[in-house]
Amino acid sequence: MLDDTKPASAGQTVTDIALMELQNITLRFGGVVAINDISFDIRQGEVRAIIGPNGAGKSSMLNIISGFYTPSEGQILYKGAPRPAMRPYEVARTGVARTFQNIALFEGMTVLDNVMTGRLTHMNAGIFSQALWLGKARNEEIANREIVEKVIDFLEIQNIRKTPVGRLSYGLKKRVELARALAAEPSILLLDEPMAGMNVEEKEDMSRFILDVNDEFGTTIALIEHDMGVVMDLSDRVVVMDYGKKIGDGTPDEVRNNQDVIDAYLGVAH
């Protein structure tokens, strides 16, 4: 069972500085309003949870943050400046990385090669030099490989680094996907249901790694998760969505005692 609070020795300090602000975000698909006028921020150094029932619009919000969707209304401020409409790879270059609800790895490639793809936004050598592995491309790959190896060591997957991802268990695949996102050295790491489908032991391992990423690397994290024990243990603040609207926002204790959140999602037991 996870502790009710973050460890007192945690090295990461949450600031009052908003790294990202989502202002009056609305998302429509034809006549369907998936997100309805929602505003919240993600502060530097925090673990920010987004929770709510299925169909609440959580993944749509993550898709807006990562550039897969463009909001119908509202704006995003990133590092204090309005962010224009961007494609996902452009958003990634600004320092936003993510994992996916459904694992999106290259099954036939090794763990090492999968994690290396997280460094693509940091590679600038031309196609010709990359193909021949000459000059700048060689030096670039060596430098990026060093960073990837550190991530692999950090997430304790050294023993499977040469194993094709398709041979791994579900829990290890989730960890590899986290490694790939972390290899990009993001300012904001988006985790879409990182515990989904895991057993208790795998959840405890993933929770530990998420806290370590936040504490030791200083990475700001926004996550979607349905396991309320995990959410309340890991998060500094929680925003709650229901049918595309925001119904709660605050610390875990504030959200836990919010009657609207209890009625719509948590239930009396929480």
Residue pairs with C-beta under 8 A, 6 or more apart in sequence:
1 229
2 204
2 207
2 229
2 230
2 233
2 234
3 233
4 232
4 233
5 233
6 211
6 233
6 234
6 236
7 211
7 215
10 211
10 214
10 215
11 215
11 216
12 45
12 214
12 215
12 216
12 218
13 45
14 43
14 44
14 45
14 46
14 236
15 43
15 44
15 45
16 43
17 43
17 44
18 41
18 42
18 43
18 44
18 77
18 80
19 41
19 42
19 43
19 44
19 78
19 79
19 187
19 188
19 220
20 41
20 42
20 65
20 76
20 77
20 78
20 79
20 188
21 39
21 40
21 41
21 42
21 76
21 77
22 38
22 39
22 40
22 41
22 61
22 64
22 65
22 74
22 76
23 39
23 74
23 75
23 76
23 77
24 37
24 38
24 39
24 73
24 74
24 75
25 35
25 37
25 38
25 39
25 61
25 64
25 71
25 73
25 74
25 76
26 33
26 35
26 36
26 37
26 38
26 71
26 72
26 73
26 74
27 33
27 34
27 35
27 57
27 60
27 64
27 69
27 71
27 72
27 244
28 34
28 72
33 244
34 57
34 60
34 244
35 57
35 60
35 61
35 64
35 71
35 241
35 244
36 243
36 244
36 245
37 73
37 74
37 245
38 57
38 61
38 74
38 241
38 244
38 245
38 246
39 74
39 246
40 239
40 246
40 249
42 48
42 188
42 220
42 222
43 220
43 236
43 237
44 220
45 214
45 218
45 220
46 220
46 221
46 236
46 237
47 210
47 211
47 214
47 221
47 223
47 234
47 235
47 236
48 220
48 221
48 222
48 223
48 235
48 236
48 237
48 238
48 239
49 222
49 223
49 224
49 225
49 231
49 234
49 235
49 237
49 238
49 239
50 58
50 61
50 62
50 222
50 223
50 224
50 238
50 239
50 241
51 58
51 224
51 225
51 226
51 228
51 231
51 238
51 239
51 240
51 241
51 255
51 265
52 58
52 240
52 241
52 242
52 247
52 264
52 265
53 242
53 264
53 265
55 243
56 241
56 242
56 243
56 244
57 241
57 243
57 244
58 224
58 241
59 101
59 192
59 224
60 69
61 241
62 98
62 190
62 192
62 222
62 224
63 69
64 70
64 71
64 76
65 76
65 91
65 96
65 188
65 190
65 222
66 88
66 91
66 92
66 96
66 98
66 190
67 86
67 87
67 88
67 89
67 90
67 91
67 92
67 96
68 88
70 85
75 82
75 83
76 82
76 83
77 83
78 94
79 187
83 94
86 94
89 121
92 121
92 184
93 121
94 187
95 185
95 186
95 187
95 188
96 186
96 187
96 188
96 190
97 118
97 181
97 182
97 184
97 186
97 188
97 189
97 190
98 181
98 189
98 190
98 191
98 192
99 174
99 177
99 178
99 180
99 181
99 190
99 191
99 192
99 194
100 177
100 192
101 192
101 193
101 196
101 224
103 170
103 173
103 174
103 177
104 177
105 114
105 165
105 173
105 176
105 177
105 180
106 113
106 114
106 117
106 165
107 164
107 165
107 166
108 164
108 165
108 166
109 164
109 165
110 161
110 162
110 163
110 164
110 165
111 152
111 157
111 160
111 161
111 162
111 163
111 165
111 168
111 176
111 179
112 148
112 152
112 161
112 162
114 165
114 176
114 179
114 180
115 148
115 151
115 152
115 176
115 179
115 180
115 183
116 144
116 145
116 148
116 183
117 180
118 148
118 179
118 180
118 181
118 182
118 183
118 184
119 144
119 147
119 148
119 183
119 184
121 184
122 144
122 184
122 185
123 130
123 140
123 141
123 144
124 136
124 140
125 135
125 136
125 137
125 140
126 136
126 137
129 135
129 136
129 137
130 137
133 141
147 183
147 185
148 183
151 179
151 182
151 183
152 158
152 161
152 179
154 182
154 212
154 216
155 175
155 178
155 179
155 182
155 209
157 172
157 175
157 176
157 179
160 168
160 172
165 173
165 176
168 176
170 197
170 198
171 198
171 199
171 202
171 205
171 206
174 194
174 198
174 202
174 206
175 205
175 206
175 209
178 191
178 194
178 206
178 209
178 210
178 213
181 189
181 190
181 191
182 189
182 213
182 217
182 219
186 219
187 219
187 220
188 219
188 220
188 221
188 222
189 213
189 219
189 220
189 221
189 222
190 221
190 222
190 223
191 210
191 221
191 222
191 223
191 224
191 225
192 223
192 224
193 224
193 225
193 226
194 206
194 210
194 223
194 225
195 202
195 203
195 206
195 207
195 225
195 226
195 227
195 230
196 226
198 206
203 227
203 230
207 230
207 233
207 234
210 221
210 223
210 234
211 234
213 219
213 221
214 220
214 221
223 234
223 235
225 231
225 234
228 266
228 270
231 238
231 252
232 238
232 252
232 256
235 252
236 251
237 249
237 250
237 251
237 252
238 248
238 249
238 250
238 251
238 252
238 255
239 246
239 248
239 249
240 246
240 247
240 248
240 249
240 255
240 258
240 261
240 264
240 265
241 247
242 264
242 265
247 258
247 260
247 261
247 264
248 254
248 255
248 258
248 260
248 261
249 255
250 258
255 261
256 266
256 270
262 268
262 270
